[in-house]
Amino acid sequence: MTRVLVLYFTRGGHTAKIAGAIAEQLLSRGAQVDVVDINSPAASQIRWDDYQLVALGACVLYGTYDKSVFKFIAEHRDALSARPNSFFCVNVVARNPEKRIPENNKYLQKFIALSPWTPADLKIIAGKVDYPSWPWYDRWMIQLIMKITKGPTDPKTVIDYTDWQDVKDYADHLLSLIKP
Ligand SMILES: Cc1cc2nc3c(=O)[nH]c(=O)nc-3n(C[C@H](O)[C@H](O)[C@H](O)COP(=O)(O)O)c2cc1C
């Protein structure tokens, strides 16, 4: 049975939800899946050799990624590269379909420039705007980003931009990365 490792960094929980949806789809295809938060104790006990495929996702925060993402990658670069692998990037600028094309998404380009691991496969997924759950300073900053990118600025806005069918398709695509 194919064993897949889905790793993620989340701040507010949405990237975790996406990782869970990927896992659910993989399970429905008969794979065995472990979903691990890179900042959880389980992340230091990963038995990499158990897996035929790995996907790592992270949300964009203020134009970049939490430093724990790059720390984890630096520690596990060889293990990540040793099997079919993919990186999925979650951000709200990707609510615009054009920004879901890797060459058009500056956050993905930034990841490629900064990451010690070069993923074999890349995916951009639109995230969630959830102003009421964010502290005022985050809300204020993201309202500013939204103003620039012509998105919602009403502080009551909660919009899930994730295309959940596309997330399922991505999970199926991941399985196709494994050579028979
Ligand atoms: C503090 C903060 C900063 C953010 N900065 C950006 C940004 O620069 N560009 C962007 O497209 N999305 C940005 N976002 C949107 C997040 O990437 C999006 O809400 C994502 O779904 C968050 O995932 P999480 O719930 O796993 O943390 C930001 C969100 C937060 C909370």
The ligand as a MOL file (V3000), in Angstrom:
LIG
                    3D

  0  0  0     0  0            999 V3000
M  V30 BEGIN CTAB
M  V30 COUNTS 31 33 0 0 0
M  V30 BEGIN ATOM
M  V30 1 C -0.8500 37.5800 9.6060 0
M  V30 2 C -1.2690 37.1860 8.2350 0
M  V30 3 C -0.5590 37.6370 7.1430 0
M  V30 4 C -0.9480 37.2810 5.8420 0
M  V30 5 N -0.2350 37.7360 4.7810 0
M  V30 6 C -0.6130 37.3930 3.5310 0
M  V30 7 C 0.0850 37.8960 2.3990 0
M  V30 8 O 1.0650 38.6240 2.4980 0
M  V30 9 N -0.3590 37.5500 1.1710 0
M  V30 10 C -1.4270 36.7090 0.9920 0
M  V30 11 O -1.7950 36.4140 -0.1460 0
M  V30 12 N -2.0950 36.2080 2.0490 0
M  V30 13 C -1.7140 36.5400 3.3050 0
M  V30 14 N -2.4000 36.0520 4.3850 0
M  V30 15 C -3.5170 35.1240 4.1470 0
M  V30 16 C -3.1900 33.7050 4.5430 0
M  V30 17 O -2.1870 33.1430 3.7290 0
M  V30 18 C -4.4860 32.8930 4.4740 0
M  V30 19 O -5.4120 33.4900 5.3620 0
M  V30 20 C -4.3050 31.4440 4.8250 0
M  V30 21 O -5.5330 30.7780 4.5820 0
M  V30 22 C -3.9100 31.2790 6.2850 0
M  V30 23 O -3.7280 29.9230 6.5500 0
M  V30 24 P -3.7230 29.3620 8.0150 0
M  V30 25 O -5.1350 29.4630 8.5420 0
M  V30 26 O -3.2640 27.9690 7.8400 0
M  V30 27 O -2.7740 30.1680 8.8300 0
M  V30 28 C -2.0500 36.4120 5.6610 0
M  V30 29 C -2.7800 35.9550 6.7800 0
M  V30 30 C -2.3960 36.3330 8.0510 0
M  V30 31 C -3.1840 35.8300 9.2310 0
M  V30 END ATOM
M  V30 BEGIN BOND
M  V30 1 1 1 2
M  V30 2 1 2 3
M  V30 3 2 2 30
M  V30 4 2 3 4
M  V30 5 1 4 5
M  V30 6 1 4 28
M  V30 7 2 5 6
M  V30 8 1 6 7
M  V30 9 1 6 13
M  V30 10 2 7 8
M  V30 11 1 7 9
M  V30 12 1 9 10
M  V30 13 2 10 11
M  V30 14 1 10 12
M  V30 15 2 12 13
M  V30 16 1 13 14
M  V30 17 1 14 15
M  V30 18 1 14 28
M  V30 19 1 15 16
M  V30 20 1 16 17
M  V30 21 1 16 18
M  V30 22 1 18 19
M  V30 23 1 18 20
M  V30 24 1 20 21
M  V30 25 1 20 22
M  V30 26 1 22 23
M  V30 27 1 23 24
M  V30 28 2 24 25
M  V30 29 1 24 26
M  V30 30 1 24 27
M  V30 31 2 28 29
M  V30 32 1 29 30
M  V30 33 1 30 31
M  V30 END BOND
M  V30 END CTAB
M  END
